[in-house]
Amino acid sequence: MLSLAKPVAETVARHLVATGQLIDEDPAEALAHALAARRLAARISAVREAVGLAAYHAGEWQTAIAELRTYHRMTGSQSHLAVLADCERALERPERAIDLFRGADRDKLDPAAAIELLIVAAGARGDLGQKDAAVAMLQVRELTGDQVQPWTARLRYAYADALLAADRREEAREWFARAAEADPEAETDAAERLLELDGVVLEGDDDEDDELSADEDAAGVDASETVRAEDDTTAPGTVGRDRNSGAAEDGEPVGDAGRVGDPGAVEGAVPSDAGGHEVAAEAGTVDATSEESLGAPEAERR
């Protein structure tokens, strides 16, 4: 921003701040602010990054790809490879998402970015119908690590979702439970997915309101009949409401997260493939240069 004249820099800064504030609540308006900033400062990398991310949130996949690739060229960073891969999936080009995973430079990826890219690449495998391959890709060392990281819940959730897609229901239930345990802030909807697998149906407020209204109508009819039968003596009606207590996003925030019912069941365990055989090669560290691992240490795709 130092290369810009002060009035221009201040205007661009205001647009960027507005983009950040609106990107979750009003992505279209956030994108409009980012584009306004780009018209004034197209050579500023932070501006191109803001446009790319706002476009992604607004569902403008091609724009997001173009802007984030420009940002990567300008900075040499690979921080948004997962977003680029997710855009490719949205454009129904899962093979390109997998290519981005294969070509990633692990030396330029922090652990969080590496895990996110792995999750997206596994989702792309699922898009291609390669469900067992998606499960195997996610069987990395970070999945069963003792220490919970910011991305642990999302990784477990993605693994649980991949297991469920592969018709491995009991294993999926375990990992949805583990995802829920690692997600105290309910950034995913793992808890809700777990309840669904257990056959618990959560009723929304609208359903409850409709039920209450129906009960009140019935009570009103009973009361009016009592007035006629008992000569102006009204018997009060009783309205009952059954409530199901539900869990929190992303429970399933965003994506799909797995939870584990038995906290100790996975510690030291070796993941198995669809046939129940131990999977040793894929259970290593995430390695950005291969599909089995992406390099250790830490979108709706969200």
Secondary structure, 3 states (H helix, E strand, C coil): CCCCCHHHHHHHHHHHHHHHHHCCCCHHHHHHHHHHHHHHCCCCHHHHHHHHHHHHHCCCHHHHHHHHHHHHHHHCCCCCHHHHHHHHHHCCCHHHHHHHHHCCCHHHCCHHHHHHHHHHHHHHHHHCCCHHHHHHHCCCHHHHCCCCCCCHHHHHHHHHHHHHHCCCHHHHHHHHHHHHHCCCCCCCCHHHHHHHHCCCCCCCHHHHHHHHHHHHHHHHHHHHHHHHHCCCCCCCCCCCCCCCCCCCCCCCCCCCECECCCCCCCCCCCCECCCCCECCHHHCCCCCCCCCCCCCCCCCCC
